[in-house]
Amino acid sequence: MMRLKRAFRAQVIPIGLLQAGQPVIRRAGLAYASLFKTMNESVKVLSFENALNIAESKGKRHLLMGNGFSLALNPKLFNYGSLLDEATESGKLQGELRKTFDELNTTDFEVVMRNIRNAAQLVELYEPANLLLVNKLKEDEKNLQRILVDTITQRHPALPTDIKDTEYESCISFLGNFNGTKYSLNYDLLLYWTYMKAEGRLNCRDGFREPEEGDTNYVEWDLGSSHDCDIVYLHGALHLFDTGQRVKKLTWSRTHVPLHTQITSALADGEYPVIVSEGEYEQKRERILHNAYLARSFSSFCNKAAGSLFAYGVAFKDNDEHIRHAIAYGRIKELFIGLYGDCNAPENQQIIHEANRIASLRELLNQKRAAQNYRLRQSSGSAKGTKREVGMNLHYFDASSARVWR
């Protein structure tokens, strides 16, 4: 948990680590080196096969999947933005319901729905005669549930069969290259469906087990197994629901009920999908720290043992600052980052700059550890209590050569 908190802590890069002439930008209390240069930064881009060969002798190979994993299947369908922004821009969410998000200073649908439900209960208690307002609040809660379901599912295939068998097979082959943990930042069902299609060809421990009550249409998260998983949803997923007493996973194999129907039914029962839909880093941080599944999942990522991490479809933007810090504070020795298309394209240059920030922070931490270790040895005459310095090599690979879906 301590490393999890450190991964969320803002870091200041000392001026001494900056190259001469680099301006310092201050944003949200952080001091950053401006890594944008007048000349594009040139990097060596490996083929996916060559990247795997380098990682072969470096220990476990872990995978971090971002939105690019889903975009590789269908760029139009999975171009997700903020759920609140999408619902607003589509015209589904407006008027008093939209203003409620601003009043509560949140982008989280669950927070607003719970507040509306609580408000209806309080009005019933304090002003039982005001049925008009009570009914209005209850109707608004139902409308917000419908808007959430529509927004989530409108850009998602309704059934696993909407994806071709050849696409599944290609993805299964891609995932089979990783003998460590597969971490997903996406909340769609593509990864879950692929593992279902693999039918045992891939290790698929995700921490969910049969509930004690026996035959149900879901499986239940086992807190004790959360650090021994093959699949981890760092930002939650559409099929994971928080009932208040447990986190459960809805399963297609147990119900054969479409996603839209299952989500609608769960919301009607007062259950909410465990998803990090918030747009800003600070909001994501709050969401993760206040949910047991998300917090333990992120802790697993922070504490991942030394080895290699392949980042596929991850842009490392500011709203995923917690991911950047977790890698920097962690023990991964080889970081492979996928670039799609021309490495000189602005979006790829941005990824390269962010990767350099991660590497710089790791180096800074190693320098800090070295200084602490030196002082400890000087004072105690022993190496006991010293912290190991973990170097990290940065590599880039051609994302298209991974052939994830085709």
Buried (B, 14 or more C-beta within 10 A) or exposed (E): EEBBEBBBEEBEBEEEEBEEEBEEEEEEEEBBBEBEEEEBBEBEBBEBEBBBEBBEEBBBBBBBBBBBBBBBBBEEBBEBEBBBBBBBEEEBBEEEBBEBBEEBEBBBBBBBBBBBBEBBEEBBEEEEEEEEBBEBBBEBBEBBBEBBBBBBBEBBBEEBEEBEEEBBBBBBEBBEBBEBBBBBBBBBBBBBBBBBBBEEEBBBEBBBBEBEEEEEBBBBBBEEBBBEBBBBBBBBBBBBBBBEEBBBBBBBEEEEEEBBEBBBBBBEEEBBBBBBBBBBBEBBBBBBBEBBBBBBBBBBBBBBEBBBBBBBBBBBBBBBBBBBBBBBBBBBBBBBBBBBEEBEEEEBBBBBBBBBBBBBBBBBBBBEBEEEBEEBBEEEEEEEEBEEBBEBEBBBBBBBBBEBBE
